[in-house]
Amino acid sequence: MTISKNFRLEVFRKAALARNFEEEVINNVKNKKINIPVYVSAGQEFISATIATICDFKNIKPLIFGQHRCHSIYLTFGGNKGKLIDELIGKRSGCTQGMGGSASIHSK
């Protein structure tokens, strides 16, 4: 199987988005801007980025359930970044209305 340059770039783009997001989350936890328990997926982003890109390229719309450290899954499969941020700071506009925090995120 030949892996195209476009495929590799898309995997990298998704993984970079997830990693940069996680780095910002870590900084905001350290600076006490996020005050809930946070479960980051830094270091695991290429797994979900690769699977998400395969699904995109093959036009598959999977139903995914990630139990723990799911920020990368949420982001690489197209979850709304703003809603995830709002969730992490406990806003009602978050992806689970600010009640689930880092452990209970979801997106249809």
C-alpha positions in Angstrom: 0.0 0.0 0.0 1.4 3.4 -1.0 0.7 6.2 1.5 0.2 9.5 -0.3 1.8 12.7 0.8 -1.7 14.2 1.3 -2.5 11.4 3.7 0.7 11.9 5.7 0.2 15.7 5.9 -3.4 15.3 7.0 -2.4 12.9 9.8 0.3 15.4 10.9 -2.1 18.3 10.8 -4.6 16.5 13.0 -1.9 15.2 15.4 -0.3 18.7 15.6 -3.7 20.2 16.4 -4.3 17.7 19.2 -0.8 18.1 20.6 -0.9 21.9 20.6 -4.3 21.8 22.2 -3.0 19.5 25.0 0.1 21.7 25.6 -2.2 24.7 26.1 -4.4 22.6 28.4 -1.4 21.6 30.5 -0.2 25.3 30.7 -3.7 26.4 31.7 -3.9 23.8 34.5 -0.5 24.9 35.8 -1.7 28.5 35.7 -4.9 27.5 37.5 -7.1 28.7 34.6 -8.5 25.1 34.5 -9.5 23.9 37.9 -11.0 20.5 37.2 -9.2 17.1 36.9 -7.8 16.9 33.4 -6.8 13.7 31.5 -4.6 14.8 28.6 -3.8 12.6 25.7 -0.4 14.2 24.8 1.8 11.5 23.3 -1.1 9.5 22.0 -2.4 11.9 19.3 -1.0 10.0 16.3 -3.2 7.0 17.0 -6.4 8.9 16.7 -5.1 11.2 14.0 -4.2 8.2 11.8 -7.5 6.4 12.4 -9.5 9.6 11.8 -7.6 10.3 8.5 -8.1 6.7 7.3 -11.8 7.2 8.0 -11.9 10.5 6.1 -10.0 9.1 3.1 -12.3 6.1 2.9 -15.4 8.1 3.6 -16.3 6.1 6.8 -18.4 7.7 9.5 -17.5 5.6 12.5 -19.2 5.5 15.9 -16.3 6.0 18.3 -16.2 5.5 22.1 -13.0 6.6 23.9 -13.1 5.8 27.6 -10.1 7.9 28.9 -7.8 10.6 27.7 -10.1 11.4 24.8 -9.2 15.0 23.9 -7.2 13.8 20.9 -10.0 11.5 19.7 -12.5 14.3 20.1 -10.4 16.8 18.1 -9.0 14.5 15.4 -12.5 13.3 14.5 -13.7 16.8 14.1 -15.0 17.8 17.6 -15.6 21.5 18.2 -12.5 23.0 19.8 -14.4 25.9 21.3 -16.9 23.6 22.9 -14.1 21.5 24.4 -12.4 24.6 25.8 -15.7 25.7 27.3 -16.2 22.2 28.8 -12.7 22.3 30.4 -13.5 25.6 32.1 -17.0 24.5 33.2 -19.1 26.7 30.9 -22.6 25.7 30.0 -21.7 26.1 26.3 -19.3 23.2 26.7 -19.7 19.9 24.8 -21.4 18.4 27.8 -22.9 21.6 29.2 -19.9 22.1 31.5 -20.8 19.2 33.7 -18.6 16.4 32.4 -15.2 18.1 32.3 -12.3 16.3 30.8 -13.5 12.8 31.6 -16.9 12.9 29.9 -16.6 14.7 26.6 -18.8 13.8 23.6 -19.7 14.9 20.1 -22.2 13.6 17.6 
